[in-house]
Amino acid sequence: MDSSYKLIFGSGTRLLVRP
């Protein structure tokens, strides 16, 4: 569960939070 969430959240965050 943590792995899936981390993968999805990480991907989304990277797209939303781009320097």
N, CA, C and O atoms as CSV, one atom per row, in Angstrom:
chain,resi,resn,atom,element,x,y,z
A,1,MET,N,N,0.844,-1.192,0.000
A,1,MET,CA,C,0.000,0.000,0.000
A,1,MET,C,C,0.891,1.258,0.000
A,1,MET,O,O,0.668,2.194,-0.767
A,2,ASP,N,N,1.895,1.251,0.874
A,2,ASP,CA,C,2.792,2.410,0.953
A,2,ASP,C,C,3.549,2.602,-0.357
A,2,ASP,O,O,3.738,3.726,-0.822
A,3,SER,N,N,3.975,1.491,-0.940
A,3,SER,CA,C,4.756,1.550,-2.197
A,3,SER,C,C,3.912,2.191,-3.297
A,3,SER,O,O,4.370,3.098,-3.993
A,4,SER,N,N,2.693,1.720,-3.446
A,4,SER,CA,C,1.815,2.249,-4.499
A,4,SER,C,C,1.560,3.734,-4.274
A,4,SER,O,O,1.670,4.545,-5.193
A,5,TYR,N,N,1.220,4.070,-3.043
A,5,TYR,CA,C,0.920,5.468,-2.724
A,5,TYR,C,C,2.134,6.354,-2.981
A,5,TYR,O,O,2.026,7.433,-3.563
A,6,LYS,N,N,3.294,5.871,-2.531
A,6,LYS,CA,C,4.525,6.648,-2.705
A,6,LYS,C,C,4.810,6.843,-4.194
A,6,LYS,O,O,5.212,7.927,-4.616
A,7,LEU,N,N,4.603,5.804,-4.977
A,7,LEU,CA,C,4.890,5.889,-6.413
A,7,LEU,C,C,3.959,6.896,-7.083
A,7,LEU,O,O,4.403,7.757,-7.844
A,8,ILE,N,N,2.678,6.780,-6.794
A,8,ILE,CA,C,1.693,7.684,-7.398
A,8,ILE,C,C,1.890,9.110,-6.893
A,8,ILE,O,O,1.914,10.061,-7.673
A,9,PHE,N,N,2.033,9.242,-5.568
A,9,PHE,CA,C,2.201,10.564,-4.969
A,9,PHE,C,C,3.483,11.219,-5.465
A,9,PHE,O,O,3.500,12.403,-5.801
A,10,GLY,N,N,4.553,10.438,-5.508
A,10,GLY,CA,C,5.839,10.970,-5.963
A,10,GLY,C,C,5.742,11.468,-7.398
A,10,GLY,O,O,6.230,12.551,-7.722
A,11,SER,N,N,5.111,10.674,-8.253
A,11,SER,CA,C,4.995,11.054,-9.666
A,11,SER,C,C,4.166,12.332,-9.795
A,11,SER,O,O,4.540,13.251,-10.525
A,12,GLY,N,N,3.053,12.384,-9.090
A,12,GLY,CA,C,2.171,13.552,-9.151
A,12,GLY,C,C,2.847,14.786,-8.582
A,12,GLY,O,O,2.749,15.881,-9.137
A,13,THR,N,N,3.533,14.590,-7.470
A,13,THR,CA,C,4.200,15.728,-6.828
A,13,THR,C,C,5.287,16.273,-7.736
A,13,THR,O,O,5.450,17.488,-7.851
A,14,ARG,N,N,6.016,15.401,-8.368
A,14,ARG,CA,C,7.113,15.838,-9.249
A,14,ARG,C,C,6.550,16.673,-10.406
A,14,ARG,O,O,7.164,17.650,-10.833
A,15,LEU,N,N,5.400,16.282,-10.895
A,15,LEU,CA,C,4.812,17.014,-12.015
A,15,LEU,C,C,4.275,18.369,-11.548
A,15,LEU,O,O,4.401,19.384,-12.233
A,16,LEU,N,N,3.665,18.345,-10.344
A,16,LEU,CA,C,3.090,19.582,-9.813
A,16,LEU,C,C,4.184,20.509,-9.303
A,16,LEU,O,O,4.160,21.718,-9.533
A,17,VAL,N,N,5.142,19.911,-8.604
A,17,VAL,CA,C,6.233,20.714,-8.019
A,17,VAL,C,C,7.472,20.605,-8.894
A,17,VAL,O,O,8.328,19.748,-8.675
A,18,ARG,N,N,7.556,21.475,-9.878
A,18,ARG,CA,C,8.734,21.451,-10.762
A,18,ARG,C,C,9.480,22.777,-10.649
A,18,ARG,O,O,8.923,23.838,-10.930
A,19,PRO,N,N,10.736,22.709,-10.238
A,19,PRO,CA,C,11.572,23.888,-10.030
A,19,PRO,C,C,11.887,24.644,-11.324
A,19,PRO,O,O,12.584,25.658,-11.292
